[in-house]
Amino acid sequence: KDVHSFEISGGNIDNPPKTPLVPGFECSGIVEALGDGVKGFEIGDRVMAFVNYNAWAEVVCTPVEFVYKIPDDMSFSEAAAFPMNFVTAYMMLFEVANLREGMSVLVHSAGGGVGQAVAQLCSTIPNVTVFGTASSFKHEAIKDSVTHLFDRNADYVQEVKRISSEGVDIVLDCLCGENTGKGLSLLKPLGTYILYGSSNMVTGETKSFFSFAKSWWQVEKVNPIKLYEENKVIAGFSLLNLLFKQNRGGLIKGIMDKLIMLYNEKKIKPVVDSLWALEEVKEAMQRIHDRGNIGKLILDVEKAPTPLMANDSTETSEAGEEEEDHEGDNENKERMPFIQ
């Protein structure tokens, strides 16, 4: 989402925008124009921003409260991968769950953007144990970022309890409620279980809604009396709602300031999986669907589409579904992204 031209306005954003809809909630680029009365920014500034849709575009317009200057050492690609993941991870760990020294955290999709941000932020606090689940083929790449790593299809509850018989202090669950009962069973007394949606950070709230609708019938009912008896906390977190529906932009600004300080101290660094041209959105989304990415995929408006390669006519996902062949002269060829 590397957007290299920018307009900042002082107004509000309609939510949601009317169709046709341009997806995307975060971007980076250069300030191209300023609205009347906007202070603190100049044309030519390098910035990153939250936007209520429309980030996947060459030019975006967003209220000034959602815009932040990029540190000198941070690239546009890193900046486009920074706000959503790190603010989400920071708020869940420190604002909702009150992470402190010596605690333990279980995070699902440890190889994703939020998962890697969680792991990095946990490393800024002494003696925090991080349990992570991820697809087995990602383990080699991310094994150093977490304390204990499990296959996403394994019985992670028993694995965690084998290592920590009491369970964990914090569970971060982006699996749309499918494992709510398991997560709650792993919580220590005074522990916090947080349900958050990562799918809507990529494809918009529609996909997230259908994911929830499909799996919600599997969720065990949460008994408030049982929560009381076991001293457990259950919470939900949606950064998009906090920003665009509940008007907490000021709170997010303070957290971004802290995160930028941590970046400048070289304690955190956004993980960029790969760069793609805008014309390659389909291929980029397929990589996410196939759970092939480690960290963020970035759309770069200045990047030309990668030439079609003759080798490997199709790509098979974990589910065994093959990507459709490209039509015409491109048949039996695929695009290869630039992987950083």
Wavefront OBJ file of the C-alpha trace (Angstrom):
o trace
v 0.000 0.000 0.000
v 2.903 2.263 -0.802
v 1.036 5.403 -1.894
v 3.330 8.119 -3.155
v 0.944 11.073 -3.318
v -1.282 12.359 -0.599
v -3.943 14.895 0.265
v -4.841 15.713 3.865
v -8.222 17.191 4.736
v -9.653 18.569 7.937
v -13.063 16.959 7.435
v -14.731 13.696 8.355
v -14.985 10.452 6.418
v -18.283 8.843 5.502
v -18.542 5.230 6.697
v -18.850 3.130 4.727
v -18.298 4.705 1.310
v -20.679 3.924 -1.523
v -19.778 1.417 -4.211
v -17.624 1.116 -6.253
v -15.439 0.494 -3.237
v -11.652 0.876 -3.089
v -10.288 -1.323 -0.261
v -7.453 -0.604 2.138
v -7.152 1.084 5.523
v -3.531 2.239 5.753
v -0.967 3.722 3.393
v 2.197 5.774 3.150
v 3.325 8.478 0.781
v 4.154 12.146 0.254
v 1.829 15.043 1.110
v 0.574 16.535 -2.137
v -2.035 19.001 -0.844
v -3.334 20.406 2.448
v -6.901 21.292 3.397
v -7.777 24.733 4.774
v -6.517 25.196 8.329
v -4.411 22.024 8.422
v -1.336 22.562 10.593
v 1.672 20.443 11.460
v 2.320 19.184 7.926
v 3.841 20.632 4.782
v 3.635 19.634 1.126
v 6.409 17.123 0.498
v 6.323 15.551 3.984
v 6.767 11.771 4.146
v 3.711 10.428 5.979
v 1.726 7.293 6.851
v -1.975 7.278 7.566
v -5.150 5.419 8.402
v -7.940 5.791 5.854
v -11.535 4.600 6.032
v -11.235 2.545 2.818
v -9.595 3.842 -0.394
v -5.971 3.159 0.618
v -5.385 1.022 -2.492
v -5.176 4.067 -4.735
v -2.607 6.422 -6.225
v -4.017 9.424 -4.336
v -5.946 9.380 -1.051
v -7.548 12.053 1.110
v -7.873 11.632 4.875
v -8.450 13.825 7.955
v -5.290 15.198 9.540
v -5.863 13.346 12.841
v -5.139 10.041 11.084
v -1.813 11.152 9.534
v 1.660 10.658 11.068
v 5.133 11.682 9.922
v 7.421 8.818 8.903
v 10.717 8.502 10.830
v 13.766 9.355 8.728
v 15.101 5.792 8.763
v 11.779 4.173 7.822
v 11.069 3.300 4.189
v 7.704 3.892 2.518
v 7.165 0.126 2.409
v 7.797 -0.244 6.140
v 5.565 2.740 6.843
v 2.689 1.209 4.888
v 3.065 -1.928 7.033
v 3.387 -0.101 10.354
v 0.212 1.591 11.690
v -2.483 -1.109 11.635
v -0.392 -4.017 12.890
v 1.504 -2.247 15.625
v -1.353 -0.129 16.972
v -3.582 -3.222 17.111
v -0.891 -5.264 18.878
v 0.025 -2.453 21.273
v -3.539 -1.671 22.303
v -4.458 -5.307 22.887
v -1.326 -6.025 24.926
v -1.009 -2.840 26.952
v -4.374 -1.038 26.921
v -6.706 -4.046 27.152
v -4.638 -6.867 28.694
v -2.148 -4.808 30.766
v 0.934 -6.841 29.801
v 3.643 -6.737 32.464
v 6.969 -8.364 33.275
v 6.877 -12.147 33.600
v 3.514 -12.677 31.875
v 2.758 -15.135 29.066
v 0.911 -14.584 25.777
v -0.653 -16.966 23.235
v -1.024 -15.450 19.763
v -2.558 -17.192 16.745
v -1.214 -16.601 13.211
v 2.180 -15.752 14.682
v 3.652 -15.349 11.200
v 1.182 -12.653 10.157
v 1.620 -8.910 10.476
v -0.194 -8.566 13.803
v 1.404 -11.743 15.157
v 4.897 -10.482 14.398
v 4.073 -7.075 15.905
v 2.822 -8.822 19.064
v 6.037 -10.855 19.309
v 8.222 -7.774 18.893
v 6.296 -5.725 21.468
v 6.417 -8.606 23.951
v 10.209 -8.599 23.598
v 10.286 -5.018 24.935
v 9.050 -6.279 28.343
v 11.349 -8.480 30.485
v 10.662 -12.206 30.783
v 7.499 -12.379 28.668
v 6.829 -15.869 27.272
v 5.201 -15.921 23.821
v 3.366 -19.020 22.591
v 2.498 -18.868 18.890
v 0.588 -20.960 16.363
v 1.399 -20.856 12.643
v 1.475 -23.028 9.540
v 4.388 -25.467 9.844
v 6.185 -24.207 6.729
v 6.522 -20.768 8.386
v 8.200 -22.089 11.521
v 11.780 -21.814 10.295
v 11.320 -18.158 9.350
v 9.642 -17.035 12.593
v 10.999 -19.443 15.209
v 13.299 -16.815 16.726
v 10.481 -14.310 17.261
v 8.464 -16.433 19.724
v 9.377 -18.577 22.724
v 7.307 -21.647 21.801
v 5.874 -22.283 18.325
v 3.164 -24.834 17.462
v 1.607 -26.037 14.223
v -1.733 -24.312 13.659
v -3.447 -27.698 13.227
v -1.909 -29.307 16.321
v -3.546 -29.657 19.752
v -1.953 -26.456 21.013
v -3.958 -26.499 24.278
v -2.186 -29.628 25.485
v 1.157 -28.341 24.186
v 0.801 -25.081 26.114
v -0.305 -26.860 29.299
v 2.610 -29.259 29.029
v 4.969 -26.276 29.161
v 2.900 -24.083 31.495
v 0.477 -26.149 33.558
v -1.412 -23.054 34.752
v -1.928 -21.756 31.211
v -1.265 -18.226 29.976
v -2.082 -14.661 31.014
v -3.223 -13.364 27.615
v -4.817 -15.055 24.575
v -5.041 -13.074 21.304
v -7.500 -14.817 18.977
v -7.972 -13.741 15.349
v -9.662 -17.012 14.342
v -13.196 -15.588 14.235
v -14.382 -17.216 17.437
v -13.805 -20.822 16.411
v -11.522 -21.498 19.380
v -13.117 -19.335 22.072
v -13.633 -22.256 24.450
v -10.040 -23.432 24.030
v -8.679 -19.938 24.591
v -10.700 -19.397 27.758
v -9.660 -22.794 29.100
v -6.001 -21.748 28.812
v -6.380 -18.538 30.804
v -4.878 -18.193 34.237
v -6.956 -16.432 36.921
v -7.044 -12.695 36.070
v -6.087 -13.605 32.496
v -7.508 -11.814 29.441
v -8.885 -13.394 26.254
v -9.187 -10.938 23.332
v -11.123 -11.693 20.151
v -10.041 -9.482 17.264
v -10.544 -9.663 13.507
v -7.526 -9.514 11.248
v -9.334 -10.467 8.027
v -11.083 -7.088 7.837
v -7.689 -5.375 7.860
v -7.018 -6.828 4.433
v -10.276 -7.272 2.582
v -12.824 -5.053 4.301
v -15.487 -5.826 6.867
v -17.605 -7.879 4.471
v -15.220 -10.827 4.506
v -14.854 -10.566 8.262
v -18.642 -10.623 8.702
v -19.065 -13.756 6.616
v -16.182 -15.458 8.395
v -17.897 -14.777 11.707
v -21.295 -15.856 10.402
v -19.891 -19.136 9.109
v -18.165 -20.108 12.348
v -20.237 -18.393 15.041
v -22.514 -21.392 15.550
v -19.482 -23.323 16.773
v -18.726 -20.871 19.575
v -19.492 -22.010 23.085
v -21.740 -19.711 25.062
v -19.734 -17.608 27.504
v -21.186 -17.943 30.982
v -20.744 -14.709 33.010
v -21.035 -16.643 36.269
v -18.176 -18.902 35.173
v -16.074 -15.846 34.310
v -16.781 -14.528 37.811
v -15.900 -17.799 39.499
v -12.688 -18.257 37.491
v -11.601 -14.588 37.570
v -11.262 -14.355 33.794
v -11.669 -11.462 31.384
v -13.057 -11.734 27.844
v -12.740 -8.773 25.493
v -13.151 -7.775 21.860
v -11.021 -5.361 19.866
v -11.587 -3.610 16.517
v -9.156 -0.841 15.631
v -11.238 0.249 12.647
v -14.331 0.779 14.798
v -12.255 2.598 17.406
v -10.893 4.953 14.751
v -13.821 5.540 12.442
v -16.956 4.869 14.519
v -15.941 5.669 18.082
v -13.755 8.731 17.423
v -10.675 7.682 19.383
v -8.169 9.204 16.963
v -6.553 11.208 19.775
v -5.861 8.054 21.778
v -4.356 6.371 18.723
v -2.130 9.427 18.119
v -0.535 8.985 21.547
v 0.076 5.303 20.889
v 1.606 6.009 17.471
v 4.009 8.434 19.161
v 5.125 5.659 21.535
v 5.472 3.163 18.674
v 7.546 5.549 16.565
v 9.826 6.056 19.586
v 10.237 2.264 19.875
v 11.039 2.105 16.145
v 13.662 4.842 16.475
v 15.184 2.903 19.381
v 15.359 -0.131 17.020
v 13.178 -2.194 19.349
v 10.458 -2.857 16.746
v 10.474 -3.090 12.951
v 7.560 -3.828 10.585
v 7.839 -7.092 8.666
v 7.285 -6.679 4.907
v 6.594 -9.949 3.102
v 6.581 -8.711 -0.495
v 5.927 -5.780 -2.837
v 3.273 -5.883 -5.569
v 2.065 -3.580 -8.325
v -1.535 -2.369 -8.157
v -2.296 -4.577 -11.176
v -1.218 -7.616 -9.122
v -3.884 -7.332 -6.416
v -5.416 -10.691 -7.352
v -2.106 -12.516 -7.007
v -1.307 -10.723 -3.747
v -4.680 -11.659 -2.254
v -4.161 -15.266 -3.346
v -0.888 -15.337 -1.407
v -2.725 -14.175 1.721
v -5.558 -16.657 1.135
v -3.002 -19.455 0.827
v -1.389 -18.319 4.105
v 1.888 -17.940 2.235
v 2.903 -14.581 3.676
v 5.086 -13.721 6.638
v 4.239 -10.131 7.530
v 2.614 -7.571 5.249
v 2.051 -7.506 1.501
v 2.550 -3.996 0.107
v 0.902 -2.493 -2.979
v 3.344 -0.019 -4.542
v 1.915 2.391 -7.116
v 5.388 2.982 -8.568
v 6.167 -0.700 -9.065
v 5.681 -2.158 -12.540
v 4.024 -5.587 -12.702
v 6.580 -8.382 -12.462
v 7.121 -10.102 -15.837
v 5.309 -13.402 -16.226
v 7.529 -16.387 -15.572
v 7.334 -19.568 -17.642
v 8.020 -21.967 -14.784
v 5.439 -23.367 -12.362
v 2.170 -22.987 -14.208
v -0.038 -23.034 -11.120
v 0.336 -22.500 -7.435
v -1.316 -24.887 -5.037
v -2.719 -23.593 -1.773
v -2.683 -25.458 1.527
v -6.257 -26.471 0.850
v -5.146 -28.092 -2.406
v -6.976 -25.593 -4.601
v -5.092 -24.481 -7.680
v -4.934 -20.905 -8.892
v -6.754 -20.270 -12.164
v -4.570 -20.233 -15.270
v -4.067 -16.821 -16.838
v -5.897 -16.385 -20.097
v -4.561 -16.012 -23.625
v -0.814 -15.666 -24.126
v -0.251 -15.881 -20.391
v -1.564 -19.409 -20.043
v 0.557 -21.734 -17.900
v 2.567 -18.824 -16.475
v 2.460 -16.995 -13.146
v 3.582 -13.724 -11.621
v 6.381 -13.855 -9.097
v 6.345 -11.031 -6.535
v 9.416 -9.157 -5.440
v 10.086 -10.697 -2.016
v 12.181 -8.571 0.313
l 1 2 3 4 5 6 7 8 9 10 11 12 13 14 15 16 17 18 19 20 21 22 23 24 25 26 27 28 29 30 31 32 33 34 35 36 37 38 39 40 41 42 43 44 45 46 47 48 49 50 51 52 53 54 55 56 57 58 59 60 61 62 63 64 65 66 67 68 69 70 71 72 73 74 75 76 77 78 79 80 81 82 83 84 85 86 87 88 89 90 91 92 93 94 95 96 97 98 99 100 101 102 103 104 105 106 107 108 109 110 111 112 113 114 115 116 117 118 119 120 121 122 123 124 125 126 127 128 129 130 131 132 133 134 135 136 137 138 139 140 141 142 143 144 145 146 147 148 149 150 151 152 153 154 155 156 157 158 159 160 161 162 163 164 165 166 167 168 169 170 171 172 173 174 175 176 177 178 179 180 181 182 183 184 185 186 187 188 189 190 191 192 193 194 195 196 197 198 199 200 201 202 203 204 205 206 207 208 209 210 211 212 213 214 215 216 217 218 219 220 221 222 223 224 225 226 227 228 229 230 231 232 233 234 235 236 237 238 239 240 241 242 243 244 245 246 247 248 249 250 251 252 253 254 255 256 257 258 259 260 261 262 263 264 265 266 267 268 269 270 271 272 273 274 275 276 277 278 279 280 281 282 283 284 285 286 287 288 289 290 291 292 293 294 295 296 297 298 299 300 301 302 303 304 305 306 307 308 309 310 311 312 313 314 315 316 317 318 319 320 321 322 323 324 325 326 327 328 329 330 331 332 333 334 335 336 337 338 339 340
